[in-house]
C-alpha cells in the first residue's frame, strides 16, 4: 500500500483490528494472539511510504519500505488478513473487484 498521507500507528491498528474481526475465518479468539502480534508491529507511516503484505499459505510477512517488520505465522491468520481485501467485508467493494480483476 502506498500511503498518500501520514497515518499514526494507532489509527492504522484500529482500522486493521476492525477489518480482521469482520473477516475472521475462524472465531476471533483463535486469531487474537496472531492478530495482536501483527498489530503491534504496525508503525507510524509517513506520506509516500510503502507498507506491504506478502501472503503465504501459513504466514504473512509485513514490510515498510522493503524492510521486514514481522513475519506472523498461522494459516488462518494469513487467510483472514487476505480476506480484509477480498473477503466477505472488504474495505471497499471497488478495491475487491479490482484485485480480483473485475473492475472496468
Phi and psi in degrees as GROMACS dihedral restraints (atoms count N, CA, C in turn):
[ dihedral_restraints ]
;  ai    aj    ak    al  type     phi  dphi    fc
    3     4     5     6     1   -97.4    20    10
    4     5     6     7     1   118.9    20    10
    6     7     8     9     1   -84.8    20    10
    7     8     9    10     1   131.4    20    10
    9    10    11    12     1   -94.1    20    10
   10    11    12    13     1    -5.0    20    10
   12    13    14    15     1  -156.8    20    10
   13    14    15    16     1   165.1    20    10
   15    16    17    18     1   -66.9    20    10
   16    17    18    19     1   139.3    20    10
   18    19    20    21     1  -137.5    20    10
   19    20    21    22     1   131.5    20    10
   21    22    23    24     1   -74.0    20    10
   22    23    24    25     1   154.9    20    10
   24    25    26    27     1   -58.6    20    10
   25    26    27    28     1   -42.7    20    10
   27    28    29    30     1   -60.1    20    10
   28    29    30    31     1   -45.9    20    10
   30    31    32    33     1   -63.7    20    10
   31    32    33    34     1   -44.5    20    10
   33    34    35    36     1   -63.7    20    10
   34    35    36    37     1   -43.4    20    10
   36    37    38    39     1   -63.0    20    10
   37    38    39    40     1   -41.8    20    10
   39    40    41    42     1   -61.0    20    10
   40    41    42    43     1   -44.1    20    10
   42    43    44    45     1   -63.8    20    10
   43    44    45    46     1   -47.5    20    10
   45    46    47    48     1   -62.7    20    10
   46    47    48    49     1   -41.1    20    10
   48    49    50    51     1   -57.4    20    10
   49    50    51    52     1   -45.4    20    10
   51    52    53    54     1   -61.4    20    10
   52    53    54    55     1   -48.5    20    10
   54    55    56    57     1   -65.9    20    10
   55    56    57    58     1   -37.3    20    10
   57    58    59    60     1   -64.2    20    10
   58    59    60    61     1   -44.5    20    10
   60    61    62    63     1   -63.3    20    10
   61    62    63    64     1   -42.5    20    10
   63    64    65    66     1   -65.1    20    10
   64    65    66    67     1   -26.2    20    10
   66    67    68    69     1  -114.9    20    10
   67    68    69    70     1    14.7    20    10
   69    70    71    72     1   -55.9    20    10
   70    71    72    73     1   131.8    20    10
   72    73    74    75     1   -88.2    20    10
   73    74    75    76     1   -11.3    20    10
   75    76    77    78     1  -140.8    20    10
   76    77    78    79     1   169.7    20    10
   78    79    80    81     1   -53.3    20    10
   79    80    81    82     1   140.8    20    10
   81    82    83    84     1   -52.4    20    10
   82    83    84    85     1   -38.1    20    10
   84    85    86    87     1   -56.7    20    10
   85    86    87    88     1   -30.7    20    10
   87    88    89    90     1   -76.8    20    10
   88    89    90    91     1   -19.3    20    10
   90    91    92    93     1  -104.9    20    10
   91    92    93    94     1   -16.4    20    10
   93    94    95    96     1   -56.2    20    10
   94    95    96    97     1   -42.9    20    10
   96    97    98    99     1   -62.4    20    10
   97    98    99   100     1   -47.3    20    10
   99   100   101   102     1   -64.8    20    10
  100   101   102   103     1   -41.5    20    10
  102   103   104   105     1   -62.4    20    10
  103   104   105   106     1   -43.5    20    10
  105   106   107   108     1   -67.7    20    10
  106   107   108   109     1   -35.1    20    10
  108   109   110   111     1   -62.9    20    10
  109   110   111   112     1   -43.5    20    10
  111   112   113   114     1   -61.7    20    10
  112   113   114   115     1   -52.0    20    10
  114   115   116   117     1   -61.0    20    10
  115   116   117   118     1   -35.4    20    10
  117   118   119   120     1   -66.8    20    10
  118   119   120   121     1   -18.6    20    10
  120   121   122   123     1   -91.6    20    10
  121   122   123   124     1    -7.1    20    10
  123   124   125   126     1   -78.6    20    10
  124   125   126   127     1   120.5    20    10
  126   127   128   129     1   -93.8    20    10
  127   128   129   130     1   176.2    20    10
  129   130   131   132     1   -61.1    20    10
  130   131   132   133     1   141.2    20    10
  132   133   134   135     1  -123.0    20    10
  133   134   135   136     1   133.1    20    10
  135   136   137   138     1   -97.6    20    10
  136   137   138   139     1   154.7    20    10
  138   139   140   141     1   -50.2    20    10
  139   140   141   142     1   132.3    20    10
  141   142   143   144     1    92.1    20    10
  142   143   144   145     1   -15.5    20    10
  144   145   146   147     1   -76.4    20    10
  145   146   147   148     1   156.7    20    10
  147   148   149   150     1  -116.6    20    10
  148   149   150   151     1   123.3    20    10
  150   151   152   153     1  -111.8    20    10
  151   152   153   154     1   118.9    20    10
  153   154   155   156     1  -118.0    20    10
  154   155   156   157     1   155.7    20    10
  156   157   158   159     1  -126.8    20    10
  157   158   159   160     1   123.2    20    10
  159   160   161   162     1  -106.4    20    10
  160   161   162   163     1   121.5    20    10
  162   163   164   165     1   -99.4    20    10
  163   164   165   166     1   132.0    20    10
  165   166   167   168     1  -126.3    20    10
  166   167   168   169     1   167.1    20    10
  168   169   170   171     1   -56.2    20    10
  169   170   171   172     1   -35.4    20    10
  171   172   173   174     1  -122.9    20    10
  172   173   174   175     1    13.7    20    10
  174   175   176   177     1  -169.8    20    10
  175   176   177   178     1   165.7    20    10
  177   178   179   180     1  -128.4    20    10
  178   179   180   181     1   132.5    20    10
  180   181   182   183     1  -109.1    20    10
  181   182   183   184     1   124.4    20    10
  183   184   185   186     1  -103.0    20    10
  184   185   186   187     1   141.3    20    10
  186   187   188   189     1  -145.1    20    10
  187   188   189   190     1   149.6    20    10
  189   190   191   192     1  -125.2    20    10
  190   191   192   193     1   120.3    20    10
  192   193   194   195     1    55.7    20    10
  193   194   195   196     1    42.8    20    10
  195   196   197   198     1    67.4    20    10
  196   197   198   199     1    10.7    20    10
  198   199   200   201     1  -102.7    20    10
  199   200   201   202     1   119.0    20    10
  201   202   203   204     1   -64.3    20    10
  202   203   204   205     1   126.8    20    10
  204   205   206   207     1   -95.6    20    10
  205   206   207   208     1   -36.0    20    10
  207   208   209   210     1  -168.1    20    10
  208   209   210   211     1   158.2    20    10
  210   211   212   213     1  -127.0    20    10
  211   212   213   214     1   113.9    20    10
  213   214   215   216     1  -103.4    20    10
  214   215   216   217     1   118.3    20    10
  216   217   218   219     1   -84.0    20    10
  217   218   219   220     1   154.4    20    10
  219   220   221   222     1   129.9    20    10
  220   221   222   223     1   120.0    20    10
  222   223   224   225     1   -60.8    20    10
  223   224   225   226     1   -47.3    20    10
  225   226   227   228     1   -69.2    20    10
  226   227   228   229     1   -33.7    20    10
  228   229   230   231     1   -65.1    20    10
  229   230   231   232     1   -43.5    20    10
  231   232   233   234     1   -60.1    20    10
  232   233   234   235     1   -44.5    20    10
  234   235   236   237     1   -63.0    20    10
  235   236   237   238     1   -42.8    20    10
  237   238   239   240     1   -65.2    20    10
  238   239   240   241     1   -44.6    20    10
  240   241   242   243     1   -60.8    20    10
  241   242   243   244     1   -45.0    20    10
  243   244   245   246     1   -63.5    20    10
  244   245   246   247     1   -34.1    20    10
  246   247   248   249     1   -65.7    20    10
  247   248   249   250     1   -18.3    20    10
  249   250   251   252     1   -64.1    20    10
  250   251   252   253     1   -21.0    20    10
  252   253   254   255     1  -101.0    20    10
  253   254   255   256     1   -37.4    20    10
  255   256   257   258     1  -125.0    20    10
  256   257   258   259     1    13.7    20    10
  258   259   260   261     1   -90.3    20    10
  259   260   261   262     1  -158.7    20    10
  261   262   263   264     1   -69.6    20    10
  262   263   264   265     1   -26.2    20    10
  264   265   266   267     1  -134.7    20    10
  265   266   267   268     1    70.9    20    10
  267   268   269   270     1   -69.2    20    10
  268   269   270   271     1   165.9    20    10
  270   271   272   273     1   -58.3    20    10
  271   272   273   274     1   -39.9    20    10
  273   274   275   276     1  -147.2    20    10
  274   275   276   277     1   146.3    20    10
  276   277   278   279     1   -66.1    20    10
  277   278   279   280     1   -33.3    20    10
  279   280   281   282     1   -64.1    20    10
  280   281   282   283     1   -43.2    20    10
  282   283   284   285     1   -62.5    20    10
  283   284   285   286     1   -45.7    20    10
  285   286   287   288     1   -57.0    20    10
  286   287   288   289     1   -49.0    20    10
  288   289   290   291     1   -60.6    20    10
  289   290   291   292     1   -42.1    20    10
  291   292   293   294     1   -63.9    20    10
  292   293   294   295     1   -42.7    20    10
  294   295   296   297     1   -66.5    20    10
  295   296   297   298     1   -30.0    20    10
  297   298   299   300     1   -90.6    20    10
  298   299   300   301     1     1.9    20    10
  300   301   302   303     1    81.9    20    10
  301   302   303   304     1    21.5    20    10
  303   304   305   306     1  -104.6    20    10
  304   305   306   307     1     6.7    20    10
  306   307   308   309     1   -85.4    20    10
  307   308   309   310     1   162.2    20    10
